[in-house]
Every structure is written in structure tokens, then in C-alpha cells.
Amino acid sequence: MNQMKGKDRWNDLFEFAMYVLAGGCFVYFLVKGNGAKMFQAVLIVAVLLLIRLVVKWTRSTMFTSLRFCVLLFIFITMFLANEFGYYGVIPYLDKIEHLFSGVILCFIGLLIYTKASAHPEGTEPPSSHVAVWLCLFFSIAMAGVWEIYEFATDHLFGLNSQNGSLLDTMTDIICGTSGAILTACYLALKARKRALPLVDIR
């Protein structure tokens, strides 16, 4: 328990550092007169607060590894990629983001399964096999949903998220699916050791 609290304390520090960095970016780009980057800094803070609100509203438990993955994903996508413009610096950064999103969505699938399969004491616990398969399929499905969203916004608002390329769309889905498969394999191993995060299941 103390080890879990220690790890979560590091997550608290990581999140606090992102608030500070977002504030610094806002001031810096205010001086530079860059409104778009200022808005991005505000959006980062809004996303961090929204996650906290959703967790509290749903009375969910964001276990340590999931929280760290979410915070790291926000740092990579919103700070490195958008705020600091590292898309042109780090090769295949977009694909790394999609691979990482597959990992996070798998964990979120586990969180959803845990909430949906809550059982009274003394009744049959949920199945680890079902949990792992649901995590995998949920993550793969969300990779497809995201590409539908990008396709819709590109055509409705004249954006270029998919670079007008089927190859870009499919490689994004493949990267997300690869992250999901790797995470599902990890969860399957944890389930065999009866150490699946969040719940004690058979």
C-alpha cells in the first residue's frame, strides 16, 4: 500500500509540473503574441482538470500505471507535439502517439469492465478472460472511431489530420491495434498470476 502511495505521489508531482509548464507556456506565448499557443496551454490545463472531474464524477479508481500513462500521453501529444512543434523533430511521433493510445485505451477498457461487472459479495466474480478480450476489442474499436472522427473533421472543417491518405489512416489504426495487442498480452499474463489491476477476478 505504501509503495502504491509513493508511486501515486510521483504522478501528483508529474501532474503539478505540467500545470506549471502550461502556465509558463501561456505567459511566454502571451509575450510573443501567439494566441494559438496560448489557447493550447489553456486547453492542456482544461484537459487535466476534466480528467480529474470525470474520475471523481464516475467514482472510478485510476490505478497508478493508468494515471501515469494518461499523463505521459498528454505530455507527448499536447506539449511536445503541439505546443513545442516536435512533429518535425521526432520521427514518426504521430505513430508513437497512436501506439501509446492503444495501451491507454486497453487500460480504460479494463476500468470500464470493472465498473460494469461490479458484483455483490459472495457472488461469482467476473472472468479474467472476458476482461482481457474486452480490453483488446475496446481499444481496437476506439482506434477506428478516432479515425472516423478525423475523417469527419477533415471534410467538415477543411482540416488535414489524415494527410488525405488512406495509408496514414491505416498505419494509425495498425499502430493503435499493436499497442492494444501488446497490452492485452501483458494483462493476460497478470491475469494468469491472479494480479490483474483493479479487481480480484478468477
N, C-alpha and C positions, 0 to 999 in steps of 0.2 A: 504493500500500500504506500509506504514512504517513497519507494522507487517511482511509483506512478505519479505521486505528487511532485517529486523532483523533476520528472520529465515534463509534466504539465507546466511547471514553473518556467522551464526553458521556453515553452510555447508562449507563455504570457509575456516573457521578455522579447521574443521574436515579434509578437503582435504589437507590443508597445513601440518597438523600434520602427515598425512600418508606419505607425501613426506619426512618429517624429519625422521620419523621412518624407512622408507625404506633406507634412506641414512645411518642412524645409523646401520641398519642390514648389509648393504653392507660392511661398514668398519669393523664391528665386525667379520663377517664371512671371510673377507679378511685376518684379523689377524689369524683366526683359520684355514685358508687354505681350506675352504669349498666352492668349486666352484659352486656346485648345489644351495646352499642357496644364494650365491652372485647373480647368474643368476635370482633367484626368486625375489630378491629385485629390480633388474633392470626391470624385467617383470612387477612388480607392478607399477612402475613409467610409463612404456610404456603404460599400460592399462589405467591409469588415464589420460595421455596425449591424447591417442587415443579417449577416450570418449569426451574430450573437442573438439578435431578436428572434430569428427563426428557431434556433436551438432552444431558447427559453420558452417560446410560444408553444412549440411541439413537445416540450418537456423531454427532449431527447438527451442521450449521453453521447457526446462526441469524444470517442476514445482517443488516447494520446496520438497514436500514429495517424489517424484520420485527420485530426486537427492540424498536425504538422504538415501533412500532405497538402491540405487546403491552403494553409498559409504560404507554403513554398510555391504552390501553383499561382497564387495571387501575386507573389513577388516576381516570379518569372514572367507571367503574362502581362501584368499591369505596370510593373516598374521597369524591368529590363526591356521587354519588347516594345511597349507603347510609350512610357514616359521617357525612357532613355534611348529609344530607337535602335535597339540591338538586333533587329531583324536582319539588317545588312551587315552585322558584325559577326554574329554567331551562326555558322552554317546550320541549315535545317532546324532553326529554332522553332518554327511553326510545327514541324513534325514531332519534335521533342514535347511540345505542349500537348499535342493530341495523344501521344503515347502516355504521358503522365495523367491526362484526363481519364484514360481508361482505368488506371489504377484507382483514382479517387472515386469514380462512379461505381466501381466494384464494391468499395467500402461503403458507399452510400446505399447501394443495394442491400448490403448486409444490415445496415442500420434500419432500412425500411422493413426488411423481413422480420427483424427483431421486434419492431413496433407492431407489425401486423399479426405476429404469431404469439403475442403475449398469452400465457396460459395460467389458469389458476393453480395454486399449489396442490400437488397431489395428482394432477392430470398428466397425460403423456406430453413430454417436451417436444419441441419442434425438431425436424430432421436436419442433420448437418448436410446431407446430400442435397436436399431441396434448397437449403440456404446457399450453398456454393453454386448450384446451377442457376438459381435466380439472380445471384450477383453477376454471373457471367453474362446472362442474356439481357439483364437490365443495362449493363454497361455498353454492350454492343448495340442495343436498340437506341440508347441515348447518343451514341456516335452518329448514327443515321439521322436522328432527329435534329442534331446540331447542323448537319449538312443541309437538311431541308430548310432550317432557319436561315442559313447563309444564302442559299439559293433564292429564297423568298425576298430577303432584304436587298440582295444584289439587283433583282429585277424590279422591285417596287421603288427603291430609293436610288438606283443608279450606282450602287457600290461595286466593289470588285474583290470581295472576300475570297472568292473561289478562283480568281485569276482567269475566269472564263474557260476553265479547263476541267474536263472530266477526270484527267489524270490527277490533278490536285485534289479533287473531291474524293476519289477512290483511295489515294495514298493516305489522306487524312483518316478515312474510315478504317483502313488497314492498320494504321498506327494505333488508333484508339482500341481496336479489337485485339491487337498484340498486347497492349498494356493490360487489357481485361483478362486475357488468357493467362498471362504470367501471374497476375494477382489471384485469379481463381485457383491456379495450381498451388500457390502459397497458402491460400485459405484451406484447400483440400488437405494439405499436409498438417496444418494446425488442427483441423477437424479430426484427423486420424490420431493425433496426440491428445484429443479432447481439450484443446486450448484455443478454440475459435473465439475471437474477440467478442465482447459484449454479453454473450449468453452461454450457459452451461447446457449443451444440447447433446443428443445421442448420436 
